[in-house]
Amino acid sequence: MKIRYCWRCKMDVPMLDEEEGNIASQLYTEGFQEIKKTKKHTVENFKKLLDYYKDLTGFEETNPNAIMHHFIDMYGPNCENCGKPYRTKTATFCPKCGNKRKF
């Protein structure tokens, strides 16, 4: 787990590493399996995922979908100018400060 800026949330959030992300993905899948069983789509279906994220990070996320884009490896390295992560590993432009990345 590492604190990084999230472009969608527009704030620093705990991002999950590969192993943590794999566990979160499995719990997310279980939430959808629960929906199929109960025929009800509520946040309660994803309680295991939300609890896992809170226990791991201390951050009380209420949207299970948000957790699924809080994976470290989804983003690129930090911008050399402003320090925010590039939106992708192959991004050449930082939308925050306009820096053009050199490879």
HUTALIN-V861968 format. One record per residue. RES is the residue in one small letter. SS is DSSP state (~ for helix, > for strand, _ for the rest). PSI is psi in degrees with one decimal (999 if undefined). D_FIRST is the distance of its C-alpha to the first C-alpha in Angstrom with 2 decimals. Layout:
res=RES ss=SS psi=PSI d_first=D_FIRST
res=RES ss=SS psi=PSI d_first=D_FIRST
This chain:
res=m ss=_ psi=139.8 d_first=0.00
res=k ss=> psi=140.2 d_first=3.77
res=i ss=> psi=124.0 d_first=6.95
res=r ss=> psi=160.5 d_first=9.42
res=y ss=> psi=134.8 d_first=12.80
res=c ss=> psi=123.7 d_first=13.67
res=w ss=_ psi=-32.7 d_first=17.30
res=r ss=_ psi=-42.1 d_first=18.17
res=c ss=_ psi=-18.6 d_first=17.07
res=k ss=_ psi=42.8 d_first=18.25
res=m ss=> psi=165.4 d_first=15.77
res=d ss=> psi=132.0 d_first=12.45
res=v ss=> psi=160.1 d_first=9.87
res=p ss=> psi=124.1 d_first=6.24
res=m ss=> psi=141.5 d_first=5.47
res=l ss=> psi=143.0 d_first=4.60
res=d ss=_ psi=-177.7 d_first=5.48
res=e ss=~ psi=-47.5 d_first=9.14
res=e ss=~ psi=-45.8 d_first=9.60
res=e ss=~ psi=-39.1 d_first=7.57
res=g ss=~ psi=-37.4 d_first=9.34
res=n ss=~ psi=-42.0 d_first=12.50
res=i ss=~ psi=-45.5 d_first=12.58
res=a ss=~ psi=-41.3 d_first=12.13
res=s ss=~ psi=-40.7 d_first=14.83
res=q ss=~ psi=-42.9 d_first=17.05
res=l ss=~ psi=-33.4 d_first=16.93
res=y ss=~ psi=-44.8 d_first=17.74
res=t ss=~ psi=-42.3 d_first=20.63
res=e ss=~ psi=-35.6 d_first=21.80
res=g ss=~ psi=-41.4 d_first=22.04
res=f ss=~ psi=-33.9 d_first=24.41
res=q ss=~ psi=-36.7 d_first=26.32
res=e ss=~ psi=-38.6 d_first=26.86
res=i ss=~ psi=-43.2 d_first=28.29
res=k ss=~ psi=-39.6 d_first=30.70
res=k ss=~ psi=-45.7 d_first=31.84
res=t ss=~ psi=-15.2 d_first=32.35
res=k ss=_ psi=23.1 d_first=33.39
res=k ss=_ psi=134.1 d_first=31.51
res=h ss=_ psi=96.9 d_first=28.61
res=t ss=_ psi=165.1 d_first=26.87
res=v ss=~ psi=-24.1 d_first=23.42
res=e ss=~ psi=-28.2 d_first=24.23
res=n ss=~ psi=-23.6 d_first=23.92
res=f ss=~ psi=18.7 d_first=20.15
res=k ss=~ psi=-41.6 d_first=19.82
res=k ss=~ psi=-43.2 d_first=17.93
res=l ss=~ psi=-48.1 d_first=15.20
res=l ss=~ psi=-40.7 d_first=15.19
res=d ss=~ psi=-41.7 d_first=15.28
res=y ss=~ psi=-48.2 d_first=12.42
res=y ss=~ psi=-42.6 d_first=10.11
res=k ss=~ psi=-44.5 d_first=11.80
res=d ss=~ psi=-37.9 d_first=11.73
res=l ss=~ psi=-41.3 d_first=8.03
res=t ss=~ psi=-21.2 d_first=7.27
res=g ss=_ psi=-0.2 d_first=10.91
res=f ss=_ psi=123.9 d_first=11.53
res=e ss=_ psi=89.2 d_first=14.63
res=e ss=_ psi=141.0 d_first=14.73
res=t ss=_ psi=-8.1 d_first=18.24
res=n ss=_ psi=109.7 d_first=18.25
res=p ss=~ psi=-31.0 d_first=16.93
res=n ss=~ psi=-34.0 d_first=17.64
res=a ss=~ psi=-39.8 d_first=15.29
res=i ss=~ psi=-34.0 d_first=12.26
res=m ss=_ psi=-7.3 d_first=13.65
res=h ss=_ psi=19.8 d_first=13.32
res=h ss=_ psi=53.8 d_first=9.74
res=f ss=> psi=128.2 d_first=8.75
res=i ss=~ psi=-44.4 d_first=8.01
res=d ss=~ psi=0.4 d_first=11.15
res=m ss=~ psi=-20.2 d_first=13.32
res=y ss=_ psi=164.1 d_first=13.78
res=g ss=_ psi=-171.7 d_first=15.62
res=p ss=_ psi=169.5 d_first=15.39
res=n ss=> psi=144.1 d_first=15.95
res=c ss=_ psi=137.8 d_first=19.60
res=e ss=_ psi=-21.7 d_first=21.76
res=n ss=_ psi=-53.1 d_first=23.60
res=c ss=_ psi=-15.9 d_first=21.48
res=g ss=_ psi=-7.4 d_first=17.88
res=k ss=_ psi=148.0 d_first=16.71
res=p ss=> psi=145.3 d_first=15.23
res=y ss=_ psi=150.2 d_first=18.00
res=r ss=_ psi=-28.0 d_first=18.06
res=t ss=_ psi=169.2 d_first=18.27
res=k ss=_ psi=-25.3 d_first=18.27
res=t ss=_ psi=4.7 d_first=22.05
res=a ss=_ psi=142.2 d_first=22.59
res=t ss=_ psi=-2.3 d_first=25.31
res=f ss=> psi=133.3 d_first=25.47
res=c ss=_ psi=117.8 d_first=23.22
res=p ss=_ psi=-18.1 d_first=24.28
res=k ss=_ psi=-47.2 d_first=23.32
res=c ss=_ psi=-8.4 d_first=25.59
res=g ss=_ psi=2.1 d_first=27.55
res=n ss=_ psi=136.9 d_first=26.60
res=k ss=> psi=117.3 d_first=27.70
res=r ss=_ psi=138.4 d_first=25.34
res=k ss=_ psi=129.5 d_first=27.08
res=f ss=_ psi=999 d_first=26.16
